[in-house]
């Protein structure tokens, strides 16, 4: 069982990274569907780009839990705690990395942004495996494992439409916040 969980976490790095990268383009490909925007970045802000690892990670864990949970290989509370760990670590790593390198060196780089996303996902998966194998899940950990992803998802939904005017939410190319109205007339 321990080996199968480790293999799943390793595959998760690849699958989540690919899905996260593809999700960057889905909003535009959907002709700027507001519904699609709930799950994918609607602009170039740091906040919106956090949806890229968040949604694929959440889906990866939920699908695995549903597919294997009945067999008992993946204990549901350990699985939820691992998911919450992977989500929080990847999101926090990406934000910290971005603001550290842009603040220290005063430039932005798509290569470094891509690296931070993949590194955040990999670190999240590694720590999620550690949590799955070793964490003592008391009532607070169990509650957090369920509540944290729900709160973060609610924040993504809310802030897609009503974003605080803070640098984290600023779409630097348009100098706007949230969903920008797009011209749907194609000549």
N, C-alpha and C positions, 0 to 999 in steps of 0.2 A: 504494500500500500504506500509506504513512504516514497519508494522509487516512482510510482505512478503519479503521485502528487508533484514531485520534483520535475518530472517530464512534462506534466501539464503546465507548470509555472514557466518552464523554459520555452515551450511552444507559445505560451501566452505572450512572451516578449515579442516574438515575430508577428503573431496574428494581430495583437493589439496595435503594434507599430504600423503595420500595413493599413489596418482599418482607420487608425488615427490620421495617417497621411492622406488617405482617400477622402476622409470626411471634410478635409479642408476645402474641397471643390464641390461638395454636394449641394450647398445652399445656392450657389450660382447655377449649377446644372439643373436644379429644381425650378428654375425661373423665379428665384427668390421667394419661395414658399415660406410663409410665416411658420407653418407647422414644422417644416424641415428645419427651420432656424432654431427651434427649441432644442434640437439635438446636435447641431453643427454650428461652426462659427459663422456669424452674420456680418462680421467686420474684422479688421486686422488688430483689434485690441488684444492685449495680453489675456484679459479675462475671457474673451470669447474663444481664444485658442486653447484654453484649459478644457473646453468641451472635447477637444480632439482625443486626449487620452482617457478622459472620464467616461464618456458614453461607451466606447469599445471595451474598456476594462469592465464596466458594469455588466455589459452584455455577455462578455466572455465568462464571467463568474456565474451569472444567473443561468445561462444555458448549460454550463457544466454541472451546476448544482441540480438543475432539473433533470438532466440526462443521467446523472450518476447517483443522485441522492438516494434513490430507492434501493440501490445496491449496497448502501452503507459505507462505500469506500470514502466518500467525502462527507464528513460529519457536518451537518448544516450550520451549527453555531461557529465552529472553527472556520468553515468556509466563508461565512459572512464576516467574521473578524479579519480573515485574510483579505477579503475583498476591500473592506474599509481601509485596511493598511495600505494596500496597493494604490487605492484611489488617493488617499491623503498624501502618501509619499510622492507619487508622481506629480501631483498638482503643486505641492510645496516645493519640490525640487525645481520644477520649471520656473516658477515665479522667482525663487531665490537666485537661480542661475542667471536668469535674464537681467534682473535688476543689479546683480553683482557685476556682470561683465559690461553692461551698458553704462553703469555708474562709474566703474573703475577705468574703462577705456574710451568712453564717450562715442561709441559707434554701435550699430546693430548689424547682425550677420544672419542671413538665412541658414547658413551652414551651422553656426553655433546654436541657433534656435532648433534646428532639426536634431542636432546632437543632444541638446538638453531634453527634448521630448523622449528620444529613445533611451537616453541614460536614466531619465526619471522613471520610465516604464520598467526598465531592467532593475533598477534599485527597488522600485515598488514590488515587483514580483519576487525578488530575493528576500525582502523583509516579510512579504506575505507568506512565503514558504516557512520562514523562521517562526512566525506567529502560528501558522497551522500546526507545526510540529511541537512547539514548546510553550505557547502562551497558556497561562492559567486564566480561564475565562470566568471571572466573577460577574456579578449582576451589572456592574458599571460597564465592563467590557462588552457584555452581551447587548446592553442597551445602546452603547455607542456604535456597535457594529451594525445595528439596524437603523438607528436614528441619523448618524452622520451622513451616509449616502443620500438619505431622503432629504435632509436639510440642504445639502449641497446641490442636489438636483432641483429642489424648489428655488434655490438662489439662481441657478442657471436659467430656469424658466422666467422668473421675475425679472432678472437683470437683462434678459434678451430684449425686453420691451421698455423697461424703465431703469436706465443705468445711472448710478451716481456719477456726478461730474468730478471724477478722480482720475489720476493718471492711469491706473490699472484698467480702466474702462474706455480710455480714449482710443479711437480709431485714428491713428496718426496720419494716414494718407488723406482722409477727408476732414480731419479735425472735428469729428462728430462722435456721438455716443449712440449705442443701440443699433437698431435696424434703420438703415438709410433707405428712403424711398428710391426705387430704381425705375427707370423709364422702361415700360414694357412694350412700347411701340417699336416694331422692327420694320424698318423701311426696305 
